[in-house]
Amino acid sequence: MPLILLSGIPMCIHIGTAYALDHKTALGFRGASLAVSISLWISTLVLVIYVIYSKKFKHTWEGFSSESLRHIPINLKLALPSAAMVCLECWAFELLVLIAGTMPNAELTTSVIAMCVNTEDIAYMCTSGLSATVSTRVSNELGAGNPDKAKQTMATTLKLSVVLALLIVLALVIGHDIWAGFFTDDLSIIKAFASMTPFLAISIALDAFQVVFTGVTRGCGWQNLAVIVNVATFFCIGMPMATLLGFKFKLYSKGLWIGLICGHDIWAGFFTDDLSIILG
């Protein structure tokens, strides 16, 4: 609970700072980027102060030691692939925005894709906590020799993630025009975003599976495998299909998103089969 409250402080500051720098200064849209940097620094400082003065962390870290340095290579063997798993997926979404900028009517296409990416990110954040939970529980149960409990944990978390994703999808389908209005007042962009809503709903639903499977793969120690699968599904399949559908078939923003959905679907299918065999 303290961490939630401490995260809320920078969030509240960010809203006011972003609005002021964007609308009340000559920085314009660059003010929003500056506001993000300011908010992240405030968040870091608030957490550092909390860790220093809270008694909960008194014995968590007692200073540098030569012994701790010897564990860096072992930690990096898990940390680097885990980071690559997340980065590769995020980069795939960001790459769509760059590709959208090379299309005809780039201003409209880029705006719509950027709105979709931001919406997807927000939906992903709502379920990402489940990924950390299932990762810890699965690793503990497998370490204790309880594969059945690990499977039960995965199934329970998956159900929670799907329910949460469906609620988000329902809200998006009902209020997509209202949601788009938070980004822009341009009716052509709002209309284009409305046409993307069905595809966005599909990708959010697939994310409900992916966020859980990502946590399970970390819990099983399969980070290296997940990196390979991410490269294959998102960059060797998803991106080429997105480019083909977007440019060759002139589906533009819809084509880009459909291509990404294909990568999502293959990723989820691979790990559904793999995990059902291993944990089943």
Secondary structure, 3 states (H helix, E strand, C coil): CHHHHHHHHHHHHHHHHHHHHHHCCCCCHHHHHHHHHHHHHHHHHHHHHHHHHCHHHCCCCCCCCHHHHCCHHHHHHHHHHHHHHHHHHHHHHHHHHHHHCCCCCHHHHHHHHHHHHHHHHHHHHHHHHHHHHHHHHHHHHHHCCCHHHHHHHHHHHHHHHHHHHHHHHHHHHHHHHHHHHCCCCCHHHHHHHHHHHHHHHHHHHHHHHHHHHHHHHHHHCCHHHHHHHHHHHHHHHHHHHHHHHHHHCCCCHHHHHHHHHHHHHHHHHHHHHHHHHHHC
